[in-house]
Amino acid sequence: MTTAIVGATGLVGSNFLALSRTAELPGISTVVAITRRPVKNDLLATSGGGKNKVSNIVTADIAGAIPQTTKILFSGLGTTRAAAGGFDKQYKIDHDLNLEIAKAAKTAGVSTYVLVSSKGASVDSNFGYTRMKGELDRDVAAIGFERTIILRPAMILGKREKSHGALESSAQGLGSVLTGVPFVGKWICVDAQDIAKAALNAIQKGGSGVEIYENEEIRKLAQEYNAQA
């Protein structure tokens, strides 16, 4: 069976792909990154104790490329308003494309869907971004996967393959400083690799229904993952 990853060229998705090569995933022997541009070659390498076969499908039709053998689908797909060229265009990617992929995943027989959302996600939010994420959370949960795992991280720290601009760089710098501040950093920041670890730990625990993990719960899941490694 297969784990498929969308958003694998992004910050969280690339970390999930890197860890998935050696992760013990229930019933999984193959990991496929479905992307619009190729992932880095080192993310496809299975040396160093790799347990799973890793490959990359490069296509403009991400939803249509989900293998019928897929059991788990991880979505770290998303963009920024600036990169998309406006909020309406960002919505088409962050909500509409993600929802299209989720529906295709259900049709393909996916049983576990993992979605990276955002802290504050709510359909009642006064802010466009968090309202959009809340709408996506609601719409994906309504599809009815055997198991839906929704991760709601706060500010995500890590080095991106492609910078999102000076504002993000400044926020990353501030976040790195605040991470070490007691009772502050754990609420407003989380490392991208820890989100990937949290996702893998949640998958390995098993379960059913809709599970939502907020920022501090993500950090705890990552710590558990580290303790088991």
TACOR-V792374 format. One record per helix or strand. SS is the DSSP state (H for helix, E for strand). FROM is the first residue (numbers start at 1). LEN is the number of residues. If there is no record, write none. Layout:
BEGIN
[[SS:FROM:LEN] [SS:FROM:LEN]]
END
This chain:
BEGIN
[[E:2:5] [H:11:10] [E:30:6] [H:41:3] [E:53:6] [H:63:3] [E:70:6] [H:81:4] [H:87:22] [E:112:5] [H:128:14] [E:147:6] [E:155:3] [H:166:14] [H:185:4] [E:189:3] [H:192:14] [E:209:6] [H:215:14]]
END
